[in-house]
Amino acid sequence: MSVEVLDGATIRGFVEDKRVFERFVRERFEELDADRDGLLCYAEMVKELEKLRVFETHFGVDVKSDPDEISGVYKLMFKQFDHNANGSVDLEEFKAETKKMMLAMANGLGFLPVQMVLEQDSLLMKAVER
């Protein structure tokens, strides 16, 4: 982890650099695809979501979270990625939803820079490194 300065233009530039963005998304997809079938099932994606611990911490401090609520949020997030509702996420669905998320973050940040603590291999860190 490291503290980085980030703004919406940095994220937008990363997403708009099609070659770099698509390479990173493909690499992340391949890392998540444990059985190497070219598709992400719910179990493969939920492992990544659990690693992020978004719902189990509040400003870095562990908090008690309702496991059923967390599971429900993860299922909704998976459905968001599964555009054709076939129970799995292919590379194109993963890329499209990742792009949508990144642009939403860029719009949320706007033009004012903020300091954020970022994981080394996160999407946002890749945007900063670009």
DSSP file with accessible surface (Angstrom, degrees, kcal/mol):
  #  RESIDUE AA STRUCTURE BP1 BP2  ACC     N-H-->O    O-->H-N    N-H-->O    O-->H-N    TCO  KAPPA ALPHA  PHI   PSI    X-CA   Y-CA   Z-CA
    1    1 A M              0   0  141      0, 0.0     2,-0.3     0, 0.0   118,-0.2   0.000 360.0 360.0 360.0 149.8    0.0    0.0    0.0
    2    2 A S  E     -A  118   0A  32    116,-1.9   116,-3.0   114,-0.1     2,-0.5  -0.983 360.0-109.5-152.7 159.0    1.0    3.6   -0.6
    3    3 A V  E     +A  117   0A  85     -2,-0.3     2,-0.3   114,-0.2   114,-0.2  -0.797  43.6 176.0 -92.0 127.0   -0.5    7.0   -0.3
    4    4 A E  E     -A  116   0A  55    112,-2.9   112,-2.7    -2,-0.5     2,-0.5  -0.922  32.3-121.0-130.9 155.2   -1.1    8.6   -3.8
    5    5 A V  E     +A  115   0A  88     -2,-0.3     2,-0.3   110,-0.2   110,-0.2  -0.846  40.5 174.3 -96.4 131.7   -2.6   11.8   -5.2
    6    6 A L  E     +A  114   0A   1    108,-2.9   108,-2.7    -2,-0.5     2,-0.3  -0.981  13.1 174.9-141.5 145.3   -5.4   11.1   -7.5
    7    7 A D     >  -     0   0   38     -2,-0.3     4,-1.5   106,-0.2     3,-0.4  -0.904  47.3 -95.7-141.8 174.1   -8.0   13.0   -9.5
    8    8 A G  H  > S+     0   0    0    102,-2.5     4,-2.9    -2,-0.3     5,-0.2   0.869 119.6  57.4 -60.7 -37.0  -10.7   12.3  -12.1
    9    9 A A  H  > S+     0   0   57    101,-0.4     4,-2.6     1,-0.2    -1,-0.2   0.872 103.4  54.3 -64.8 -34.7   -8.5   13.2  -15.0
   10   10 A T  H  > S+     0   0   47     -3,-0.4     4,-1.7     2,-0.2    -1,-0.2   0.936 112.8  42.2 -64.2 -45.4   -5.9   10.6  -13.9
   11   11 A I  H  X S+     0   0    0     -4,-1.5     4,-2.4     2,-0.2     5,-0.2   0.937 114.5  50.7 -67.7 -45.5   -8.5    7.8  -13.9
   12   12 A R  H  X S+     0   0   72     -4,-2.9     4,-2.6     1,-0.2    -2,-0.2   0.915 108.8  52.2 -59.3 -42.2  -10.2    9.0  -17.1
   13   13 A G  H  X S+     0   0   16     -4,-2.6     4,-1.1    -5,-0.2    -1,-0.2   0.895 109.1  50.4 -61.4 -39.4   -6.8    9.1  -18.9
   14   14 A F  H  < S+     0   0    1     -4,-1.7     3,-0.5     2,-0.2     7,-0.4   0.945 113.3  44.7 -63.1 -47.2   -6.1    5.5  -17.8
   15   15 A V  H  < S+     0   0    5     -4,-2.4    -2,-0.2     1,-0.2    -1,-0.2   0.892 112.3  52.1 -66.6 -37.7   -9.5    4.3  -19.1
   16   16 A E  H  < S+     0   0  136     -4,-2.6     2,-1.8    -5,-0.2    -1,-0.2   0.689  86.5  85.7 -76.6 -16.9   -9.1    6.2  -22.3
   17   17 A D     X  -     0   0   42     -4,-1.1     4,-3.0    -3,-0.5     5,-0.3  -0.640  68.4-172.1 -80.7  83.1   -5.7    4.7  -23.0
   18   18 A K  H  > S+     0   0  140     -2,-1.8     4,-2.6     1,-0.2     5,-0.3   0.854  74.5  50.6 -52.3 -44.0   -7.3    1.7  -24.6
   19   19 A R  H  > S+     0   0  169      2,-0.2     4,-1.9     1,-0.2    -1,-0.2   0.953 116.6  39.3 -62.8 -48.3   -4.2   -0.4  -25.0
   20   20 A V  H  > S+     0   0   20      2,-0.2     4,-2.4     1,-0.2     5,-0.2   0.939 117.9  48.3 -68.4 -47.0   -3.0    0.0  -21.4
   21   21 A F  H  X S+     0   0    5     -4,-3.0     4,-2.7    -7,-0.4     5,-0.2   0.943 113.0  46.6 -61.6 -47.8   -6.5   -0.3  -19.9
   22   22 A E  H  X S+     0   0   56     -4,-2.6     4,-2.5    -5,-0.3    -1,-0.2   0.876 111.4  52.4 -65.3 -36.1   -7.5   -3.4  -21.8
   23   23 A R  H  X S+     0   0   99     -4,-1.9     4,-2.5    -5,-0.3    -1,-0.2   0.947 112.1  45.3 -63.1 -46.6   -4.2   -5.1  -21.1
   24   24 A F  H  X S+     0   0   12     -4,-2.4     4,-2.6     2,-0.2     5,-0.2   0.931 113.5  49.1 -63.6 -43.9   -4.6   -4.5  -17.3
   25   25 A V  H  X S+     0   0    2     -4,-2.7     4,-2.7     2,-0.2    -1,-0.2   0.923 111.6  49.7 -61.9 -43.4   -8.2   -5.6  -17.4
   26   26 A R  H  X S+     0   0  104     -4,-2.5     4,-2.7    -5,-0.2    -1,-0.2   0.930 111.4  49.0 -61.5 -43.7   -7.3   -8.8  -19.3
   27   27 A E  H  X S+     0   0   80     -4,-2.5     4,-2.0     2,-0.2    -2,-0.2   0.923 112.6  47.2 -62.9 -43.6   -4.5   -9.6  -16.8
   28   28 A R  H  X S+     0   0   22     -4,-2.6     4,-1.9     2,-0.2    -1,-0.2   0.920 111.7  51.4 -64.1 -42.0   -6.8   -9.0  -13.8
   29   29 A F  H  X S+     0   0    9     -4,-2.7     4,-1.9     1,-0.2    -2,-0.2   0.937 109.8  49.2 -58.8 -47.1   -9.5  -11.2  -15.5
   30   30 A E  H  < S+     0   0  101     -4,-2.7    -1,-0.2     1,-0.2    -2,-0.2   0.865 108.7  53.5 -64.0 -35.1   -7.0  -14.0  -16.0
   31   31 A E  H  < S+     0   0  112     -4,-2.0    -1,-0.2     1,-0.2    -2,-0.2   0.889 112.5  44.2 -64.0 -39.4   -5.8  -13.8  -12.4
   32   32 A L  H  < S+     0   0   19     -4,-1.9     2,-2.2     1,-0.2    -2,-0.2   0.779  91.2  87.6 -76.2 -27.6   -9.4  -14.2  -11.2
   33   33 A D    ><  +     0   0    9     -4,-1.9     3,-1.4     1,-0.2    -1,-0.2  -0.463  54.8 172.6 -76.8  78.0  -10.2  -17.0  -13.6
   34   34 A A  T 3  S+     0   0   68     -2,-2.2    -1,-0.2     1,-0.3     6,-0.1   0.843  75.7  43.5 -60.5 -37.6   -9.0  -19.8  -11.3
   35   35 A D  T 3  S-     0   0   95      4,-0.2    -1,-0.3    -3,-0.2    -2,-0.1   0.422 102.8-130.9 -92.8   3.1  -10.2  -22.7  -13.5
   36   36 A R    <   +     0   0  165     -3,-1.4    -2,-0.1    -6,-0.2     4,-0.1   0.795  65.0 132.3  56.5  36.5   -9.0  -21.1  -16.8
   37   37 A D  S    S-     0   0   85      2,-0.4    -1,-0.1     0, 0.0     3,-0.1   0.410  78.0-110.6 -96.3   3.6  -12.3  -21.6  -18.6
   38   38 A G  S    S+     0   0   38      1,-0.2    53,-0.5    -5,-0.1     2,-0.3   0.584  90.5  88.5  80.7   9.3  -12.4  -18.0  -19.9
   39   39 A L        -     0   0   59     51,-0.1     2,-0.6    52,-0.1    -2,-0.4  -0.976  69.7-134.2-136.8 149.8  -15.3  -17.2  -17.6
   40   40 A L  B     -B   89   0B   0     49,-2.8    49,-2.5    -2,-0.3     2,-0.2  -0.926  20.8-161.0-105.6 123.1  -15.7  -15.9  -14.1
   41   41 A C     >  -     0   0   48     -2,-0.6     4,-2.0    47,-0.2     5,-0.2  -0.462  37.7 -97.5 -89.3 172.9  -18.2  -17.6  -11.9
   42   42 A Y  H  > S+     0   0   66     45,-0.5     4,-3.0     1,-0.2     5,-0.2   0.919 123.3  54.2 -57.1 -44.7  -19.6  -16.1   -8.7
   43   43 A A  H  > S+     0   0   54      1,-0.2     4,-1.4     2,-0.2    -1,-0.2   0.879 108.1  49.7 -60.8 -38.8  -17.1  -18.0   -6.5
   44   44 A E  H  > S+     0   0   15     -3,-0.2     4,-0.9     1,-0.2    -1,-0.2   0.907 115.5  42.5 -67.6 -40.2  -14.1  -16.7   -8.5
   45   45 A M  H  X S+     0   0   12     -4,-2.0     4,-2.0     1,-0.2     3,-0.4   0.884 108.4  57.8 -75.0 -35.8  -15.4  -13.1   -8.3
   46   46 A V  H  X S+     0   0   16     -4,-3.0     4,-2.9     1,-0.2     5,-0.2   0.852  98.3  61.5 -67.3 -29.1  -16.4  -13.2   -4.7
   47   47 A K  H  X S+     0   0  133     -4,-1.4     4,-1.7    -5,-0.2    -1,-0.2   0.920 107.0  45.4 -60.2 -41.3  -12.9  -14.2   -3.6
   48   48 A E  H  X S+     0   0   28     -4,-0.9     4,-1.4    -3,-0.4    -2,-0.2   0.924 112.4  50.3 -67.8 -42.7  -11.6  -10.9   -5.0
   49   49 A L  H  X>S+     0   0   23     -4,-2.0     4,-0.8     1,-0.2     5,-0.5   0.910 109.6  51.3 -62.9 -39.8  -14.5   -8.9   -3.4
   50   50 A E  H ><5S+     0   0  102     -4,-2.9     3,-0.7     1,-0.2    -1,-0.2   0.875 104.5  57.2 -65.6 -36.4  -13.7  -10.5   -0.1
   51   51 A K  H 3<5S+     0   0  144     -4,-1.7    -1,-0.2     1,-0.2    -2,-0.2   0.849 100.6  58.1 -62.2 -32.9  -10.0   -9.6   -0.3
   52   52 A L  H 3<5S-     0   0   95     -4,-1.4    -1,-0.2    -3,-0.3    -2,-0.2   0.789  86.9-159.4 -69.1 -28.0  -11.0   -6.0   -0.7
   53   53 A R  T <X5 +     0   0  100     -4,-0.8     4,-0.6    -3,-0.7     3,-0.4   0.802  32.9 153.4  52.6  36.8  -12.8   -6.1    2.7
   54   54 A V  T  4<S+     0   0   88     -5,-0.5     3,-0.4     1,-0.2    -1,-0.1   0.890  72.9  38.1 -62.1 -39.5  -14.8   -3.0    1.7
   55   55 A F  T  4 S+     0   0   76      1,-0.2    -1,-0.2     3,-0.1    -2,-0.1   0.550 110.5  59.9 -92.9  -6.8  -17.7   -3.9    4.0
   56   56 A E  T  4 S+     0   0   40     -3,-0.4     7,-2.3    -6,-0.1     2,-0.3   0.445 103.4  52.2-100.3  -2.6  -15.7   -5.3    6.9
   57   57 A T  E  <  -C   62   0C  39     -4,-0.6     2,-0.4    -3,-0.4     5,-0.2  -0.959  57.4-159.8-132.7 154.0  -13.7   -2.1    7.6
   58   58 A H  E >  S-C   61   0C 116      3,-2.5     3,-1.6    -2,-0.3    -3,-0.1  -0.953  87.7 -22.9-132.4 108.0  -14.5    1.5    8.3
   59   59 A F  T 3  S-     0   0  186     -2,-0.4     3,-0.1     1,-0.3    -1,-0.1   0.890 129.8 -49.2  53.9  41.2  -11.6    3.8    7.7
   60   60 A G  T 3  S+     0   0   67      1,-0.2     2,-0.5     0, 0.0    -1,-0.3   0.404 115.2 115.2  85.6  -2.4   -9.3    0.9    8.2
   61   61 A V  E <  S-C   58   0C  98     -3,-1.6    -3,-2.5     1,-0.0    -1,-0.2  -0.872  71.1-114.2-104.4 130.2  -10.9   -0.3   11.5
   62   62 A D  E     -C   57   0C 107     -2,-0.5     2,-0.3    -5,-0.2    -5,-0.3  -0.341  36.8-172.9 -61.2 137.0  -12.6   -3.7   11.5
   63   63 A V        -     0   0   65     -7,-2.3     2,-0.5    -2,-0.0    -1,-0.0  -0.945  31.0-104.0-129.6 154.2  -16.3   -3.5   12.1
   64   64 A K        -     0   0  197     -2,-0.3     2,-0.4     2,-0.0    -7,-0.0  -0.660  43.6-173.6 -78.3 121.8  -18.9   -6.2   12.7
   65   65 A S        -     0   0   32     -2,-0.5    -9,-0.1    -9,-0.1     3,-0.0  -0.924  31.5-109.1-118.9 146.7  -20.9   -6.8    9.4
   66   66 A D     >  -     0   0   81     -2,-0.4     4,-2.4     1,-0.2     3,-0.3  -0.614  24.3-149.0 -73.0 115.7  -23.9   -8.9    8.8
   67   67 A P  H  > S+     0   0   87      0, 0.0     4,-2.6     0, 0.0     5,-0.2   0.857  96.4  53.1 -57.5 -35.4  -22.7  -11.8    6.7
   68   68 A D  H  > S+     0   0  131      2,-0.2     4,-2.2     1,-0.2     5,-0.1   0.900 109.4  48.5 -67.7 -38.4  -26.1  -12.2    5.0
   69   69 A E  H  > S+     0   0  130     -3,-0.3     4,-2.2     2,-0.2    -1,-0.2   0.930 112.3  48.2 -65.8 -44.5  -26.1   -8.5    4.0
   70   70 A I  H  X S+     0   0   20     -4,-2.4     4,-2.6     1,-0.2    -2,-0.2   0.935 111.1  50.9 -61.3 -45.0  -22.5   -8.7    2.7
   71   71 A S  H  X S+     0   0   40     -4,-2.6     4,-2.3     1,-0.2    -1,-0.2   0.906 109.2  51.6 -59.4 -41.8  -23.4  -11.8    0.7
   72   72 A G  H  X S+     0   0   31     -4,-2.2     4,-2.2     2,-0.2    -1,-0.2   0.905 109.5  49.0 -62.9 -40.8  -26.4  -10.0   -0.8
   73   73 A V  H  X S+     0   0   41     -4,-2.2     4,-2.5     2,-0.2    -2,-0.2   0.928 110.4  51.2 -64.9 -43.2  -24.3   -7.1   -1.9
   74   74 A Y  H  X S+     0   0    7     -4,-2.6     4,-2.5     1,-0.2    -2,-0.2   0.905 109.4  50.5 -60.6 -41.1  -21.8   -9.4   -3.5
   75   75 A K  H  X S+     0   0  112     -4,-2.3     4,-2.3     2,-0.2    -1,-0.2   0.912 110.6  49.2 -64.3 -41.2  -24.6  -11.2   -5.4
   76   76 A L  H  X S+     0   0  115     -4,-2.2     4,-1.7     2,-0.2    -2,-0.2   0.898 110.5  50.7 -64.2 -39.7  -25.9   -7.8   -6.6
   77   77 A M  H  X S+     0   0   62     -4,-2.5     4,-1.4     2,-0.2    -2,-0.2   0.914 109.2  50.8 -64.6 -41.2  -22.4   -6.8   -7.7
   78   78 A F  H  X S+     0   0   16     -4,-2.5     4,-2.1     1,-0.2     3,-0.4   0.931 108.1  52.4 -62.2 -43.2  -22.0  -10.1   -9.6
   79   79 A K  H  < S+     0   0  147     -4,-2.3    -1,-0.2     1,-0.2     6,-0.2   0.858 103.6  58.6 -60.3 -34.8  -25.3   -9.5  -11.4
   80   80 A Q  H  < S+     0   0   97     -4,-1.7    -1,-0.2     1,-0.2    -2,-0.2   0.881 111.0  41.3 -61.9 -38.0  -24.1   -6.1  -12.4
   81   81 A F  H  < S+     0   0   13     -4,-1.4     2,-1.9    -3,-0.4    -2,-0.2   0.813  99.4  76.7 -76.9 -33.0  -21.1   -7.7  -14.2
   82   82 A D    ><  +     0   0   15     -4,-2.1     3,-1.7     1,-0.2    -1,-0.2  -0.503  60.2 173.0 -83.3  75.9  -23.2  -10.5  -15.7
   83   83 A H  T 3  S+     0   0   98     -2,-1.9    -1,-0.2     1,-0.3     6,-0.1   0.827  76.6  41.8 -57.3 -38.6  -24.8   -8.5  -18.5
   84   84 A N  T 3  S-     0   0   92      4,-0.2    -1,-0.3    -3,-0.2    -2,-0.1   0.373 103.7-128.7 -94.9   6.7  -26.5  -11.4  -20.2
   85   85 A A    <   +     0   0   84     -3,-1.7    -2,-0.1    -6,-0.2     4,-0.1   0.806  64.9 134.6  54.6  38.7  -27.6  -13.1  -16.9
   86   86 A N  S    S-     0   0   90      2,-0.4    -1,-0.1     0, 0.0     3,-0.1   0.362  78.9-103.7 -97.4   5.1  -26.1  -16.5  -17.8
   87   87 A G  S    S+     0   0   46      1,-0.2   -45,-0.5    -5,-0.1     2,-0.3   0.519  94.4  71.6  89.2   4.4  -24.4  -17.0  -14.4
   88   88 A S  S    S-     0   0   18    -47,-0.1     2,-0.5   -46,-0.1    -2,-0.4  -0.973  70.8-130.0-147.1 161.5  -20.9  -16.2  -15.5
   89   89 A V  B     -B   40   0B   0    -49,-2.5   -49,-2.8    -2,-0.3     2,-0.1  -0.960  20.7-159.6-117.2 121.9  -18.9  -13.1  -16.6
   90   90 A D     >  -     0   0   52     -2,-0.5     4,-2.6   -51,-0.2     5,-0.2  -0.417  37.8 -95.1 -91.6 175.1  -16.8  -13.2  -19.8
   91   91 A L  H  > S+     0   0   50    -53,-0.5     4,-2.9     1,-0.2     5,-0.2   0.890 123.3  51.6 -59.1 -41.3  -13.9  -10.9  -20.5
   92   92 A E  H  > S+     0   0  115      2,-0.2     4,-2.5     1,-0.2    -1,-0.2   0.908 111.6  46.5 -65.5 -40.8  -16.1   -8.4  -22.5
   93   93 A E  H  > S+     0   0   11      2,-0.2     4,-2.5     1,-0.2     5,-0.3   0.923 114.0  49.1 -64.0 -43.8  -18.6   -8.1  -19.6
   94   94 A F  H  X S+     0   0   12     -4,-2.6     4,-2.4     1,-0.2     5,-0.2   0.925 112.9  47.0 -61.6 -44.2  -15.8   -7.7  -17.1
   95   95 A K  H  X S+     0   0   36     -4,-2.9     4,-2.5    -5,-0.2     5,-0.2   0.930 112.7  49.0 -64.8 -45.7  -14.1   -5.0  -19.2
   96   96 A A  H  X S+     0   0   47     -4,-2.5     4,-2.2    -5,-0.2    -2,-0.2   0.925 115.1  43.2 -63.0 -43.5  -17.3   -3.1  -19.8
   97   97 A E  H  X S+     0   0    9     -4,-2.5     4,-2.6     2,-0.2    -1,-0.2   0.890 112.8  52.2 -73.0 -36.5  -18.3   -3.0  -16.2
   98   98 A T  H  X S+     0   0    3     -4,-2.4     4,-2.7    -5,-0.3     5,-0.2   0.930 110.4  49.2 -63.1 -42.2  -14.8   -2.2  -15.0
   99   99 A K  H  X S+     0   0  102     -4,-2.5     4,-2.6    -5,-0.2     5,-0.2   0.935 110.6  50.4 -61.5 -44.4  -14.7    0.7  -17.4
  100  100 A K  H  X S+     0   0  112     -4,-2.2     4,-2.0     1,-0.2    -2,-0.2   0.917 111.9  47.6 -61.1 -42.9  -18.1    1.9  -16.1
  101  101 A M  H  X S+     0   0   67     -4,-2.6     4,-2.2     2,-0.2    -1,-0.2   0.916 111.8  49.8 -63.8 -44.7  -16.9    1.7  -12.5
  102  102 A M  H  X S+     0   0    0     -4,-2.7     4,-2.4     1,-0.2    -2,-0.2   0.911 111.3  48.1 -63.9 -42.1  -13.7    3.5  -13.2
  103  103 A L  H  X S+     0   0   51     -4,-2.6     4,-2.6     2,-0.2    -1,-0.2   0.871 109.3  53.8 -67.7 -34.2  -15.5    6.4  -15.0
  104  104 A A  H  X S+     0   0   60     -4,-2.0     4,-2.2    -5,-0.2    -1,-0.2   0.909 109.6  48.4 -64.4 -40.5  -18.0    6.6  -12.2
  105  105 A M  H  X S+     0   0   69     -4,-2.2     4,-2.4     2,-0.2    -2,-0.2   0.922 110.8  51.0 -63.6 -42.6  -15.0    7.0   -9.8
  106  106 A A  H  X S+     0   0    0     -4,-2.4     4,-2.2     1,-0.2    -2,-0.2   0.930 111.3  47.2 -60.9 -44.3  -13.5    9.6  -12.0
  107  107 A N  H  < S+     0   0  112     -4,-2.6    -1,-0.2     1,-0.2    -2,-0.2   0.881 111.5  51.8 -65.5 -36.6  -16.7   11.6  -12.1
  108  108 A G  H  < S+     0   0   68     -4,-2.2    -1,-0.2     1,-0.2    -2,-0.2   0.871 111.8  45.5 -67.4 -37.2  -17.1   11.3   -8.4
  109  109 A L  H >< S-     0   0   48     -4,-2.4     3,-0.6     1,-0.2    -1,-0.2   0.850  90.3-175.9 -74.3 -35.8  -13.6   12.7   -7.7
  110  110 A G  T 3<  -     0   0   26     -4,-2.2  -102,-2.5    -5,-0.2  -101,-0.4  -0.337  52.0 -44.4  71.5-150.4  -13.9   15.5  -10.2
  111  111 A F  T 3  S+     0   0  166   -104,-0.2    -1,-0.2  -103,-0.2    -2,-0.1   0.582 107.4  96.6 -98.2  -9.1  -10.9   17.7  -10.9
  112  112 A L  S <  S-     0   0  108     -3,-0.6  -104,-0.2     1,-0.1     2,-0.1  -0.674  75.9-123.5 -83.9 129.2   -9.7   18.3   -7.3
  113  113 A P        -     0   0   81      0, 0.0     2,-0.3     0, 0.0  -106,-0.2  -0.412  29.0-171.0 -72.0 145.3   -6.9   16.0   -6.3
  114  114 A V  E     -A    6   0A  55   -108,-2.7  -108,-2.9    -2,-0.1     2,-0.5  -0.946  23.3-119.7-130.8 154.0   -7.3   13.8   -3.3
  115  115 A Q  E     +A    5   0A 145     -2,-0.3     2,-0.3  -110,-0.2  -110,-0.2  -0.825  36.9 176.6 -92.9 135.4   -4.9   11.6   -1.3
  116  116 A M  E     -A    4   0A  63   -112,-2.7  -112,-2.9    -2,-0.5     2,-0.6  -0.986  33.8-123.6-137.6 148.2   -5.8    8.0   -1.2
  117  117 A V  E     -A    3   0A  93     -2,-0.3     2,-0.4  -114,-0.2  -114,-0.2  -0.817  40.7-170.9 -88.7 122.1   -4.2    4.8    0.2
  118  118 A L  E     -A    2   0A   6   -116,-3.0  -116,-1.9    -2,-0.6     2,-0.2  -0.926  24.5-121.1-121.7 143.1   -4.0    2.4   -2.7
  119  119 A E    >   -     0   0   96     -2,-0.4     3,-1.5  -118,-0.2     6,-0.3  -0.516  33.3-116.3 -72.7 147.5   -3.1   -1.3   -3.0
  120  120 A Q  T 3  S+     0   0   97      1,-0.3    -1,-0.1    -2,-0.2    -2,-0.0   0.845 111.3  35.8 -56.9 -39.8   -0.1   -1.9   -5.2
  121  121 A D  T 3  S+     0   0   77      4,-0.1    -1,-0.3     5,-0.0     2,-0.0   0.191  91.4 123.9-104.4  19.8   -2.0   -3.9   -7.9
  122  122 A S  S <> S-     0   0   24     -3,-1.5     4,-2.1     1,-0.1     5,-0.2  -0.325  72.8-114.9 -77.8 161.9   -5.3   -2.0   -7.8
  123  123 A L  H  > S+     0   0   32      1,-0.2     4,-1.9     2,-0.2     5,-0.1   0.900 117.6  51.6 -59.2 -42.7   -7.0   -0.4  -10.7
  124  124 A L  H  > S+     0   0   23      1,-0.2     4,-2.2     2,-0.2    -1,-0.2   0.891 107.1  52.2 -66.4 -35.9   -6.5    3.0   -9.2
  125  125 A M  H  > S+     0   0    3     -6,-0.3     4,-2.9     1,-0.2    -1,-0.2   0.910 107.6  52.6 -65.7 -38.4   -2.8    2.4   -8.6
  126  126 A K  H  X S+     0   0   63     -4,-2.1     4,-1.8     1,-0.2    -1,-0.2   0.891 107.9  52.0 -63.0 -36.6   -2.4    1.4  -12.3
  127  127 A A  H  < S+     0   0    1     -4,-1.9    -1,-0.2     2,-0.2    -2,-0.2   0.923 111.3  46.4 -64.4 -43.7   -4.1    4.7  -13.2
  128  128 A V  H  < S+     0   0   40     -4,-2.2    -2,-0.2     1,-0.2    -1,-0.2   0.926 111.6  51.2 -63.8 -44.1   -1.6    6.6  -11.1
  129  129 A E  H  <        0   0  106     -4,-2.9    -1,-0.2     1,-0.2    -2,-0.2   0.827 360.0 360.0 -64.5 -30.8    1.4    4.7  -12.5
  130  130 A R     <        0   0  137     -4,-1.8    -1,-0.2    -5,-0.2    -2,-0.2   0.918 360.0 360.0 -65.5 360.0    0.2    5.5  -16.0
